């Protein structure tokens, strides 16, 4: 299989290693602009002693058009968010299936055009929501589908991290997450939980948000946002709150569901999920203490490769996950309108 990479920064190289784990015989091609050859490790450290182009025998090309002459079977797009749509349009226009790193884009421009082209060409665009493959998410989805805690009363989600420590090899305000023109900001950068909510419940009836740049860091994007969503599901009405910040030194990532018969707590950072049913005096608990975050990327890319081989539509194809993009864009618009 011939696989083309667009973007080989930290996340691109993580996808590269995942691909190498599941398909070491794959032939790797890359269109590169920055041309930095050092390896970026899983801990986001630079190893200048390793040339990734040599290590993975990567054939470097100048353009996507040039790549099409190499019988590319699929592509992995991990360039800055602001470049996602144009890149994916060119690839899908050449009938090349795409694994597009999240988020889909930082605007609505040409998103519908990409969906239409993907469907017309029968060429899938799968979005990189790798948290769908987390074992705790699988339990959470089962609990909710089977109404294990009865009607939902409310859901509280916390997403706190410290973005300046993410990329140890570059300044925090030089990579995409901290730059408006590259599609940064906490809403899009930390969109996984928004995707999980939209996957489980769809679009909210009402949406509210407050936030912006709260820290003293040199950023031109929102770093802290508080979101409230209202849902109406048959005879079950409930609210979802999402508190997002990537300027908190103490990490906290959790997903709590409160219902008429009990509650569910998914401690995302510690890979634990616990269902407490206080009506039936029952606890169902799973802890994945040896969980390796890279397994989500491995499972995701294996799923993508299998869908390409079998010509099946991925669960996270762009048309299936567009609601999370719409929600994120609505949040960004609310924040912009409040600023005037």
Secondary structure, 3 states (H helix, E strand, C coil): CEEEEECCCHHHHHHHHHHHHHCCCCEEEEECCCCCCEEECCCCCEEEEEEHHHHCCCEEECCHHHHHHHCCCEEEECCCHHHHHHHHHHHHHCCCEEEECCCCCCCCCCHHHHHHHHHHCCCCEEECCHHHHCHHHHHHHHHHHCCCCCCEEEEEEEEEEEHHHCCCCCCCCCCHHHCHHHCCCHHHHCCHHHHHHHHHHCCCCEEEEEEECCCCCCCCCCCEEEEEEEEEECCEEEEEEEEEECEEEEEEEEEEEEECCEEEEEECCCCEEEEEECCCCEEEEEECCCCCCHHHHHHHHHHHHHHHHHCCCCCCECCCCHHHHHHHHHHHHHHHHHHC
